[in-house]
């Protein structure tokens, strides 16, 4: 008898193809023609008779079998109540007490179905094939008919029947697969000795055929389930989402990745569901119509490759997908359904946008003369390429303790303009807090409490997610870059990294422009030094040389008469020359960082008050008045002597630039985290186009030169150096009427 290898390994050879695997190759249910029934021996085919002898009679012409000729069938495939029903049918058909269906598993018998068992089911569940009547059926491959178990010598001595002393009769028939290999035994027991009739044997034979069908059916179902599980595992392991529908658009298959992409809680049941189209656009941003859904197009026979879709659901981050779709065609050419594979390319798209954004930012910075000029283009590139709504660039003013708005940009589609304050104090607002923290800050929704944005501003702007990135140069914070979205979003490390890179580009740009400015200042300073040597130094030297020559050539009478005056002129010019040289040396030391600045708590109000007192004494006979507005005390960290130099220089310039008299006003106040000292006069004003040059070297304005007002221009330059060493700033501020106002800002806290 051929050895049976029926099971998972050989099922492919027995079954035909289906969409999920393979099913029966001969009949509709995977059973050979005739239902898998083994034909009777040739001598009985015409008459339909069966052997009448009570001896073992071959059921087929396959020859004897051995215990090794069993089927390798998974036990899990044979768990079924139907086998018990077959056993019941056998027992009742032959009017026997017990019916049993065994399955051969190697050298053991596994109880497949049972009815009226005389012993506990556990005694039959899994037993060795040797020393059993069923084992005889398997070995011989023929029916086994025993009318009296107590007297028949074929009953093995070690069988359960002998061990338990059971009496009665036995009728067993092999169960074969469609190739004739024995895979089990169908048998009937009766409690009393009896002669089994031909009808009894025919009934058991029919039951064996049913067993063949039953096992084949179970194996087919098991294989289909196995292949389905295999397919599910393959689909669930894919990085792409897979969806399949039938010809009516009902969704039949969705793998795990697709559920993640779609959100399992919102998975639609069919293609006509509104959930399919919600927030879905094509690659150009156009809303997708129902007939344009990928699976609908595939059902119409289209094959899609790399079809772009964008999902931008409310409250969910925008995702980009690439879809492949095609119809599922049956063997008759009809469309059975459609399948699509969806790949999430959001990261790739974002990487492309990030590169584009960075390139645009670099281009904008390369062509701009200043960060203020580059700001709008930089922010526009960020907003447009990254899909944000609004962006701002702030520059830090350490001396004033504020960040000032340098640029802003929002999408033209935004309904209302977004009001941005001119400046924010240190630690206030999103930009001020990012400056204080010195690290990126992400706010999921600025409309929530404690979001660093005022509730009124958040409500009016209708903005939600926000990100602030410090613009740094080394350890120094130069400013803050902030961006806002129109929806709440969780922190995105990739976006933070990109924005940090853009902020670094801006920081490098500011540093390069600072270096360029310093180089221009150096060139201008060299020229001014030459002018100083040519005028400010040469003039006193010429005077000293001339009077020295006169003294050398003078006679005694002239020395008595003119000598003291000449010596006074020489002394005055020597003092002036020494003062210029000392200021130059001190300025050089301050710029180079060699001059020491001793920081101690200084009452700036007292320093200013003392300088005002000295100035009043110096101009008591001049048509000038000095007004002051000072607090009682204003203590900050600084070098008292050098801060006194600054105040003296500012008041000295105010006096010098008011040759016709007027009023000098001195104001000192606290503004944010800085002290502000303003010195105003009503004398010679500074042309607008020359204001930026006042503190960049030995510069004297054209109007000062025209009116021949003495001075070298070193005073303001030296004051700038001292103020910068105090981490402050000095500038010409807006002034009403004639004259000039110099504004000095010094930080109140130590830096």
DALIN-V243970 format. One record per pair of residues at least 24 apart in sequence whose C-alpha atoms are under 8 Angstrom apart, sorted by the first residue. I is the first residue (numbers start at 1). J is the second residue. D is the distance in whole Angstrom. If there is no record, write none. Layout:
BEGIN
i=I j=J d=D
i=I j=J d=D
END
This chain:
BEGIN
i=1 j=62 d=5
i=1 j=63 d=5
i=1 j=64 d=6
i=1 j=65 d=6
i=1 j=69 d=8
i=1 j=141 d=8
i=1 j=180 d=7
i=1 j=181 d=7
i=2 j=62 d=7
i=2 j=69 d=7
i=2 j=179 d=8
i=2 j=180 d=7
i=2 j=181 d=6
i=3 j=68 d=8
i=3 j=69 d=5
i=3 j=70 d=7
i=3 j=71 d=8
i=3 j=181 d=6
i=3 j=182 d=8
i=4 j=69 d=6
i=4 j=70 d=6
i=4 j=71 d=5
i=4 j=72 d=8
i=4 j=177 d=8
i=4 j=179 d=8
i=4 j=180 d=8
i=4 j=181 d=5
i=4 j=182 d=7
i=4 j=183 d=7
i=5 j=70 d=8
i=5 j=71 d=5
i=5 j=72 d=6
i=6 j=71 d=5
i=6 j=72 d=6
i=6 j=73 d=6
i=6 j=177 d=8
i=7 j=71 d=7
i=7 j=72 d=5
i=7 j=73 d=5
i=7 j=74 d=7
i=7 j=219 d=7
i=8 j=73 d=7
i=8 j=74 d=8
i=8 j=223 d=7
i=11 j=223 d=8
i=20 j=224 d=7
i=20 j=227 d=7
i=20 j=228 d=6
i=20 j=231 d=8
i=21 j=224 d=7
i=21 j=227 d=6
i=21 j=228 d=8
i=22 j=224 d=7
i=23 j=220 d=6
i=23 j=224 d=8
i=24 j=220 d=7
i=29 j=217 d=7
i=30 j=216 d=7
i=30 j=217 d=7
i=30 j=220 d=7
i=31 j=178 d=7
i=31 j=213 d=7
i=31 j=216 d=7
i=32 j=178 d=6
i=35 j=213 d=7
i=36 j=177 d=7
i=36 j=178 d=5
i=36 j=209 d=7
i=36 j=212 d=7
i=36 j=213 d=6
i=37 j=178 d=8
i=37 j=209 d=5
i=37 j=212 d=8
i=38 j=176 d=7
i=38 j=178 d=7
i=38 j=180 d=7
i=38 j=209 d=7
i=50 j=198 d=7
i=50 j=201 d=8
i=50 j=202 d=8
i=51 j=198 d=8
i=52 j=197 d=8
i=52 j=198 d=6
i=54 j=144 d=8
i=54 j=145 d=5
i=54 j=146 d=7
i=54 j=147 d=7
i=54 j=196 d=8
i=55 j=144 d=7
i=55 j=145 d=6
i=55 j=146 d=8
i=56 j=142 d=6
i=56 j=143 d=5
i=56 j=144 d=5
i=56 j=145 d=6
i=57 j=142 d=5
i=57 j=143 d=5
i=57 j=144 d=7
i=58 j=140 d=8
i=58 j=141 d=6
i=58 j=142 d=4
i=58 j=143 d=6
i=59 j=141 d=7
i=59 j=142 d=5
i=59 j=143 d=6
i=59 j=173 d=8
i=59 j=174 d=8
i=60 j=141 d=8
i=60 j=142 d=7
i=62 j=141 d=8
i=62 j=180 d=7
i=63 j=140 d=7
i=63 j=141 d=7
i=64 j=139 d=6
i=64 j=140 d=4
i=64 j=141 d=5
i=64 j=142 d=8
i=65 j=138 d=6
i=65 j=139 d=4
i=65 j=140 d=5
i=65 j=141 d=5
i=65 j=182 d=8
i=66 j=138 d=6
i=66 j=139 d=4
i=66 j=140 d=7
i=67 j=106 d=7
i=67 j=107 d=6
i=67 j=129 d=7
i=67 j=135 d=7
i=67 j=138 d=6
i=67 j=139 d=6
i=68 j=106 d=6
i=68 j=107 d=7
i=69 j=106 d=8
i=69 j=181 d=7
i=69 j=182 d=7
i=70 j=104 d=6
i=70 j=105 d=6
i=70 j=106 d=6
i=70 j=181 d=7
i=70 j=182 d=6
i=70 j=183 d=6
i=71 j=104 d=7
i=71 j=105 d=7
i=71 j=106 d=7
i=71 j=181 d=8
i=71 j=182 d=7
i=71 j=183 d=5
i=72 j=105 d=7
i=72 j=106 d=7
i=73 j=105 d=7
i=73 j=219 d=8
i=77 j=218 d=6
i=77 j=219 d=6
i=77 j=221 d=8
i=77 j=222 d=5
i=78 j=112 d=7
i=78 j=215 d=7
i=78 j=218 d=6
i=78 j=219 d=8
i=79 j=112 d=7
i=80 j=112 d=8
i=81 j=113 d=8
i=82 j=113 d=8
i=82 j=214 d=8
i=83 j=112 d=6
i=83 j=113 d=4
i=83 j=114 d=7
i=83 j=211 d=7
i=83 j=214 d=8
i=84 j=112 d=7
i=84 j=113 d=4
i=84 j=114 d=5
i=84 j=115 d=6
i=85 j=113 d=7
i=86 j=113 d=7
i=86 j=207 d=7
i=86 j=210 d=8
i=86 j=211 d=7
i=87 j=113 d=6
i=87 j=114 d=5
i=87 j=115 d=6
i=87 j=186 d=8
i=88 j=114 d=7
i=88 j=115 d=5
i=88 j=116 d=8
i=89 j=207 d=8
i=90 j=187 d=8
i=90 j=188 d=7
i=90 j=203 d=7
i=90 j=204 d=6
i=90 j=207 d=6
i=91 j=115 d=7
i=91 j=188 d=6
i=91 j=189 d=8
i=93 j=200 d=7
i=93 j=203 d=6
i=94 j=188 d=8
i=94 j=199 d=8
i=94 j=200 d=5
i=94 j=203 d=7
i=94 j=204 d=8
i=96 j=188 d=7
i=96 j=189 d=6
i=96 j=190 d=5
i=96 j=191 d=8
i=97 j=188 d=8
i=97 j=189 d=6
i=97 j=190 d=5
i=97 j=191 d=6
i=98 j=188 d=6
i=98 j=189 d=5
i=98 j=190 d=6
i=99 j=186 d=8
i=99 j=187 d=6
i=99 j=188 d=5
i=99 j=189 d=6
i=100 j=186 d=6
i=100 j=187 d=5
i=100 j=188 d=6
i=101 j=184 d=7
i=101 j=185 d=6
i=101 j=186 d=5
i=101 j=187 d=6
i=101 j=211 d=8
i=102 j=134 d=8
i=102 j=184 d=5
i=102 j=185 d=5
i=102 j=186 d=6
i=103 j=183 d=6
i=103 j=184 d=4
i=103 j=185 d=7
i=104 j=182 d=8
i=104 j=183 d=5
i=104 j=184 d=5
i=104 j=185 d=8
i=131 j=156 d=5
i=131 j=157 d=7
i=131 j=158 d=5
i=131 j=159 d=5
i=132 j=156 d=7
i=132 j=158 d=8
i=132 j=159 d=5
i=132 j=160 d=7
i=133 j=159 d=8
i=134 j=172 d=7
i=134 j=185 d=6
i=134 j=187 d=8
i=137 j=172 d=7
i=137 j=173 d=7
i=137 j=174 d=6
i=137 j=185 d=7
i=138 j=174 d=7
i=138 j=182 d=7
i=138 j=184 d=8
i=138 j=185 d=7
i=141 j=174 d=6
i=141 j=182 d=7
i=142 j=173 d=7
i=142 j=174 d=7
i=143 j=171 d=7
i=143 j=172 d=6
i=143 j=173 d=5
i=143 j=174 d=7
i=144 j=170 d=8
i=144 j=171 d=6
i=144 j=172 d=5
i=144 j=173 d=6
i=145 j=170 d=6
i=145 j=171 d=5
i=145 j=172 d=7
i=145 j=196 d=7
i=146 j=170 d=5
i=146 j=171 d=6
i=147 j=193 d=6
i=147 j=194 d=5
i=147 j=195 d=5
i=147 j=196 d=7
i=148 j=192 d=8
i=148 j=193 d=5
i=148 j=194 d=7
i=149 j=193 d=7
i=166 j=191 d=8
i=167 j=191 d=6
i=167 j=192 d=6
i=167 j=193 d=7
i=168 j=192 d=4
i=168 j=193 d=4
i=168 j=194 d=7
i=169 j=193 d=5
i=169 j=194 d=6
i=171 j=196 d=7
i=171 j=201 d=7
i=171 j=204 d=8
i=172 j=204 d=7
i=173 j=204 d=7
i=173 j=205 d=6
i=173 j=208 d=7
i=174 j=208 d=7
i=175 j=208 d=5
i=175 j=209 d=7
i=175 j=211 d=7
i=175 j=212 d=6
i=176 j=208 d=8
i=176 j=209 d=8
i=176 j=212 d=6
i=177 j=212 d=6
i=177 j=216 d=8
i=178 j=212 d=8
i=186 j=211 d=8
i=239 j=343 d=7
i=240 j=341 d=6
i=240 j=342 d=5
i=240 j=343 d=5
i=240 j=344 d=7
i=241 j=341 d=6
i=241 j=342 d=5
i=241 j=343 d=6
i=242 j=339 d=7
i=242 j=340 d=6
i=242 j=341 d=5
i=242 j=342 d=6
i=243 j=339 d=6
i=243 j=340 d=5
i=243 j=341 d=7
i=244 j=337 d=7
i=244 j=338 d=6
i=244 j=339 d=4
i=244 j=340 d=6
i=245 j=270 d=8
i=245 j=295 d=8
i=245 j=337 d=5
i=245 j=338 d=5
i=245 j=339 d=7
i=246 j=336 d=6
i=246 j=337 d=4
i=246 j=338 d=7
i=247 j=299 d=7
i=247 j=335 d=7
i=247 j=336 d=5
i=247 j=337 d=4
i=247 j=338 d=7
i=248 j=337 d=8
i=249 j=295 d=8
i=249 j=296 d=7
i=249 j=337 d=7
i=258 j=342 d=8
i=261 j=344 d=8
i=271 j=295 d=8
i=271 j=296 d=8
i=278 j=313 d=7
i=279 j=311 d=6
i=279 j=312 d=5
i=279 j=313 d=5
i=279 j=314 d=8
i=280 j=309 d=7
i=280 j=310 d=6
i=280 j=311 d=5
i=280 j=312 d=7
i=280 j=313 d=8
i=281 j=309 d=6
i=281 j=310 d=5
i=281 j=311 d=6
i=282 j=308 d=6
i=282 j=309 d=4
i=282 j=310 d=6
i=283 j=308 d=5
i=283 j=309 d=5
i=283 j=310 d=6
i=285 j=310 d=7
i=294 j=323 d=8
i=294 j=325 d=6
i=294 j=340 d=7
i=295 j=325 d=7
i=295 j=326 d=8
i=295 j=338 d=6
i=295 j=339 d=7
i=295 j=340 d=7
i=298 j=325 d=6
i=298 j=326 d=5
i=298 j=327 d=5
i=298 j=338 d=6
i=298 j=339 d=8
i=299 j=326 d=8
i=299 j=327 d=5
i=299 j=335 d=7
i=299 j=337 d=6
i=299 j=338 d=6
i=300 j=327 d=8
i=301 j=326 d=7
i=301 j=327 d=6
i=302 j=326 d=6
i=302 j=327 d=7
i=303 j=327 d=7
i=314 j=487 d=7
i=315 j=487 d=6
i=315 j=488 d=6
i=315 j=489 d=7
i=316 j=489 d=7
i=317 j=489 d=7
i=319 j=344 d=7
i=319 j=345 d=8
i=319 j=346 d=5
i=320 j=344 d=6
i=320 j=345 d=6
i=320 j=346 d=5
i=320 j=349 d=7
i=321 j=345 d=5
i=321 j=346 d=7
i=350 j=386 d=8
i=353 j=385 d=6
i=353 j=386 d=7
i=354 j=385 d=8
i=354 j=386 d=7
i=354 j=498 d=7
i=356 j=385 d=7
i=357 j=381 d=6
i=357 j=382 d=6
i=357 j=385 d=6
i=357 j=386 d=7
i=358 j=502 d=7
i=361 j=502 d=7
i=362 j=505 d=7
i=365 j=506 d=8
i=365 j=509 d=7
i=369 j=513 d=8
i=370 j=510 d=8
i=370 j=513 d=7
i=371 j=406 d=8
i=371 j=506 d=8
i=371 j=509 d=7
i=371 j=510 d=7
i=372 j=406 d=6
i=372 j=407 d=6
i=375 j=406 d=7
i=375 j=407 d=5
i=375 j=408 d=7
i=376 j=407 d=6
i=376 j=408 d=6
i=376 j=409 d=6
i=379 j=407 d=8
i=379 j=408 d=7
i=379 j=409 d=6
i=380 j=409 d=6
i=380 j=410 d=7
i=383 j=409 d=8
i=383 j=410 d=7
i=383 j=411 d=7
i=383 j=483 d=8
i=384 j=411 d=7
i=387 j=485 d=8
i=388 j=483 d=7
i=388 j=484 d=6
i=388 j=485 d=5
i=388 j=486 d=7
i=389 j=414 d=8
i=389 j=463 d=8
i=389 j=483 d=8
i=389 j=484 d=6
i=389 j=485 d=5
i=389 j=486 d=6
i=390 j=483 d=6
i=390 j=484 d=5
i=390 j=485 d=7
i=391 j=481 d=8
i=391 j=482 d=6
i=391 j=483 d=4
i=391 j=484 d=6
i=392 j=481 d=6
i=392 j=482 d=5
i=392 j=483 d=6
i=393 j=479 d=7
i=393 j=480 d=6
i=393 j=481 d=5
i=393 j=482 d=6
i=394 j=431 d=7
i=394 j=479 d=5
i=394 j=480 d=5
i=394 j=481 d=6
i=395 j=478 d=6
i=395 j=479 d=4
i=395 j=480 d=6
i=396 j=435 d=8
i=396 j=477 d=7
i=396 j=478 d=5
i=396 j=479 d=5
i=396 j=480 d=8
i=398 j=727 d=7
i=398 j=728 d=7
i=398 j=747 d=7
i=399 j=674 d=6
i=399 j=727 d=6
i=399 j=728 d=4
i=399 j=729 d=6
i=399 j=745 d=5
i=399 j=746 d=5
i=399 j=747 d=5
i=400 j=671 d=7
i=400 j=672 d=7
i=400 j=673 d=6
i=400 j=674 d=5
i=400 j=675 d=8
i=400 j=676 d=8
i=400 j=728 d=7
i=400 j=729 d=8
i=400 j=745 d=6
i=400 j=746 d=7
i=400 j=747 d=6
i=401 j=425 d=6
i=401 j=426 d=5
i=401 j=672 d=6
i=401 j=673 d=5
i=401 j=674 d=6
i=401 j=747 d=7
i=402 j=426 d=5
i=402 j=432 d=7
i=402 j=672 d=8
i=402 j=673 d=8
i=403 j=431 d=7
i=403 j=432 d=7
i=403 j=479 d=7
i=403 j=480 d=8
i=416 j=461 d=8
i=417 j=461 d=8
i=418 j=461 d=6
i=419 j=461 d=8
i=425 j=672 d=6
i=425 j=673 d=8
i=426 j=673 d=7
i=428 j=452 d=8
i=429 j=453 d=6
i=429 j=454 d=8
i=430 j=468 d=7
i=430 j=482 d=8
i=431 j=468 d=6
i=431 j=480 d=6
i=431 j=481 d=8
i=431 j=482 d=7
i=434 j=468 d=6
i=434 j=469 d=7
i=434 j=470 d=6
i=434 j=480 d=7
i=435 j=470 d=6
i=435 j=477 d=7
i=435 j=479 d=7
i=435 j=480 d=7
i=438 j=470 d=6
i=438 j=477 d=7
i=439 j=469 d=7
i=439 j=470 d=6
i=440 j=467 d=7
i=440 j=468 d=6
i=440 j=469 d=5
i=440 j=470 d=6
i=440 j=496 d=7
i=440 j=500 d=8
i=441 j=467 d=6
i=441 j=468 d=5
i=441 j=469 d=7
i=442 j=466 d=6
i=442 j=467 d=5
i=442 j=468 d=7
i=442 j=491 d=6
i=443 j=467 d=6
i=443 j=491 d=8
i=444 j=488 d=5
i=444 j=489 d=5
i=444 j=490 d=5
i=444 j=491 d=7
i=445 j=487 d=8
i=445 j=488 d=5
i=445 j=489 d=7
i=462 j=486 d=7
i=463 j=487 d=7
i=464 j=488 d=5
i=464 j=489 d=8
i=465 j=489 d=6
i=465 j=490 d=8
i=467 j=496 d=8
i=469 j=496 d=8
i=469 j=499 d=7
i=469 j=500 d=6
i=469 j=503 d=7
i=470 j=500 d=8
i=470 j=503 d=7
i=471 j=500 d=8
i=471 j=503 d=5
i=471 j=504 d=6
i=471 j=506 d=7
i=471 j=507 d=5
i=472 j=503 d=7
i=472 j=504 d=6
i=472 j=507 d=5
i=473 j=504 d=8
i=473 j=507 d=5
i=473 j=508 d=7
i=473 j=511 d=7
i=478 j=507 d=7
i=521 j=696 d=6
i=521 j=697 d=7
i=524 j=697 d=7
i=525 j=696 d=8
i=525 j=697 d=5
i=525 j=698 d=7
i=528 j=697 d=7
i=528 j=698 d=6
i=528 j=699 d=7
i=529 j=698 d=7
i=532 j=698 d=8
i=532 j=712 d=7
i=536 j=712 d=7
i=537 j=577 d=6
i=537 j=580 d=8
i=540 j=573 d=5
i=540 j=574 d=7
i=540 j=576 d=7
i=540 j=577 d=6
i=541 j=573 d=7
i=541 j=574 d=8
i=541 j=577 d=8
i=543 j=569 d=8
i=543 j=570 d=7
i=543 j=573 d=7
i=544 j=569 d=7
i=544 j=570 d=5
i=544 j=573 d=7
i=544 j=574 d=7
i=580 j=712 d=8
i=580 j=714 d=8
i=583 j=714 d=7
i=583 j=718 d=7
i=584 j=714 d=8
i=586 j=718 d=8
i=587 j=717 d=8
i=587 j=718 d=6
i=587 j=721 d=7
i=590 j=721 d=6
i=590 j=722 d=7
i=590 j=725 d=8
i=591 j=721 d=6
i=597 j=638 d=8
i=597 j=639 d=6
i=597 j=642 d=8
i=597 j=725 d=8
i=598 j=638 d=7
i=598 j=639 d=5
i=599 j=637 d=6
i=599 j=638 d=4
i=599 j=639 d=5
i=600 j=637 d=5
i=600 j=638 d=5
i=600 j=639 d=6
i=600 j=640 d=8
i=601 j=635 d=6
i=601 j=636 d=5
i=601 j=637 d=5
i=601 j=638 d=6
i=602 j=634 d=8
i=602 j=635 d=5
i=602 j=636 d=5
i=602 j=637 d=6
i=602 j=638 d=6
i=602 j=639 d=7
i=602 j=640 d=6
i=603 j=633 d=6
i=603 j=634 d=5
i=603 j=635 d=4
i=603 j=636 d=7
i=604 j=633 d=7
i=604 j=634 d=6
i=604 j=635 d=6
i=604 j=636 d=7
i=605 j=630 d=6
i=605 j=631 d=6
i=605 j=632 d=7
i=605 j=633 d=5
i=605 j=634 d=5
i=605 j=635 d=8
i=605 j=668 d=7
i=606 j=633 d=7
i=607 j=640 d=7
i=607 j=643 d=8
i=607 j=644 d=6
i=607 j=647 d=8
i=608 j=644 d=7
i=608 j=647 d=6
i=611 j=644 d=7
i=611 j=647 d=7
i=611 j=648 d=6
i=611 j=651 d=8
i=612 j=651 d=8
i=615 j=651 d=7
i=615 j=652 d=8
i=622 j=661 d=7
i=623 j=660 d=7
i=623 j=661 d=5
i=623 j=662 d=7
i=624 j=655 d=8
i=624 j=661 d=5
i=624 j=662 d=5
i=624 j=663 d=6
i=624 j=664 d=7
i=625 j=662 d=7
i=625 j=663 d=5
i=625 j=664 d=6
i=626 j=663 d=6
i=626 j=664 d=5
i=626 j=665 d=6
i=626 j=666 d=7
i=627 j=663 d=7
i=627 j=664 d=6
i=627 j=665 d=5
i=627 j=666 d=6
i=628 j=665 d=6
i=628 j=666 d=5
i=628 j=667 d=6
i=629 j=665 d=8
i=629 j=666 d=6
i=629 j=667 d=5
i=629 j=668 d=6
i=630 j=666 d=8
i=630 j=667 d=6
i=630 j=668 d=5
i=630 j=669 d=7
i=631 j=668 d=7
i=631 j=669 d=7
i=634 j=675 d=8
i=635 j=748 d=8
i=636 j=747 d=7
i=636 j=748 d=5
i=636 j=749 d=7
i=637 j=748 d=7
i=637 j=749 d=7
i=637 j=750 d=6
i=638 j=726 d=7
i=642 j=722 d=7
i=643 j=722 d=7
i=643 j=723 d=8
i=645 j=719 d=7
i=646 j=718 d=8
i=646 j=719 d=5
i=646 j=722 d=7
i=646 j=723 d=8
i=649 j=715 d=6
i=649 j=716 d=7
i=649 j=719 d=7
i=650 j=679 d=7
i=650 j=715 d=8
i=650 j=716 d=7
i=650 j=742 d=8
i=651 j=679 d=7
i=653 j=715 d=8
i=654 j=679 d=8
i=654 j=680 d=7
i=654 j=681 d=6
i=654 j=683 d=8
i=655 j=681 d=8
i=656 j=709 d=7
i=656 j=710 d=8
i=657 j=683 d=6
i=657 j=684 d=6
i=657 j=704 d=8
i=657 j=709 d=7
i=658 j=682 d=7
i=658 j=683 d=4
i=658 j=684 d=6
i=659 j=683 d=7
i=673 j=747 d=6
i=673 j=748 d=6
i=673 j=749 d=7
i=674 j=745 d=6
i=674 j=746 d=5
i=674 j=747 d=4
i=674 j=748 d=5
i=675 j=744 d=8
i=675 j=745 d=6
i=675 j=746 d=5
i=675 j=747 d=6
i=675 j=748 d=6
i=676 j=743 d=7
i=676 j=744 d=6
i=676 j=745 d=5
i=676 j=746 d=7
i=677 j=743 d=6
i=677 j=744 d=5
i=677 j=745 d=7
i=678 j=741 d=6
i=678 j=742 d=6
i=678 j=743 d=4
i=678 j=744 d=6
i=679 j=741 d=6
i=679 j=742 d=5
i=679 j=743 d=7
i=680 j=739 d=7
i=680 j=740 d=6
i=680 j=741 d=4
i=680 j=742 d=6
i=681 j=739 d=5
i=681 j=740 d=6
i=681 j=741 d=7
i=682 j=737 d=8
i=682 j=738 d=5
i=682 j=739 d=4
i=682 j=740 d=7
i=683 j=738 d=6
i=683 j=739 d=4
i=683 j=740 d=7
i=684 j=738 d=7
i=684 j=739 d=5
i=684 j=740 d=7
i=685 j=738 d=6
i=685 j=739 d=4
i=685 j=740 d=5
i=686 j=739 d=7
i=686 j=740 d=7
i=691 j=732 d=7
i=695 j=720 d=6
i=695 j=731 d=8
i=727 j=751 d=7
END
